[in-house]
Amino acid sequence: MIDLHPRLLEISRTVQGPLLAFDTSTARAALCTVAWQGGRVDDLDFDAASVPSESLVEVLAAAMAEFHLEVSTLKAIVIGIGPGSYTGLRVGLATAKGLAFGGNVPLYGVSSLAMLAASCGPGSIAPVLGSRVNEVFAAAYNVGVDGLVESTISDGAYIPADFVAQLAKLPGEPAKLVGSGATVCFGAGAAPGTAVEMEPRLFAGYGILHAADRIIAGKADDPSLLAPLYLRVSELNPV
């Protein structure tokens, strides 16, 4: 496990204020707050399915109150934009936009799969999430010892056999499969002995790390244009 805390505190110190990141792409929502004053980095997760969409703001507000933070003092909000759960992404991004608009806080969207991969690094990591149709949301990344990622297979919606075929072409040892759709890949021909982690914990702090250059440079996304990354094979390969 990579120790993120020193780097996150450095980012918070650089922008002279606290940071918030959260992700609702899977059944377990992840939240991270960072405040360099006091040297606090707090990670938590909760069952997203147990929280009504209208209550997500209250959950976030309660967590921030516990850590003595206010939305108006945030220097950045980072949100995972997917791919993943349709409902989770829609609710999460709507909440992030509401906080950003209401508090006049810069908003940054990052890949949920990249955060999940980084949470399971270092090494070659293939996050794979199950879908309700005959496909998986998946990608592959080389995760460095610093938690930064390099994409080797782009985020997308894949037929499992097609994704496994792409994994087989990657150089080096087989990528570790992580996420709810990992076992599907074995039925589609994944290499025997491939490492698997079915229920990895996503650390939202990696979203802050992955958006760090943009946060420091003040290159926020336009909240009115930022959209969830909904991916379907039918969208990628129109007839």
Helices and strands as residue ranges (DSSP letters): H 5-15, E 19-23, E 28-35, E 40-47, G 48-50, G 53-55, H 56-66, G 71-73, E 76-80, H 86-103, E 107-110, H 112-119, E 123-130, E 136-143, E 149-158, H 160-168, E 176-178, H 182-187, E 196-197, H 205-210, H 212-217, H 233-236
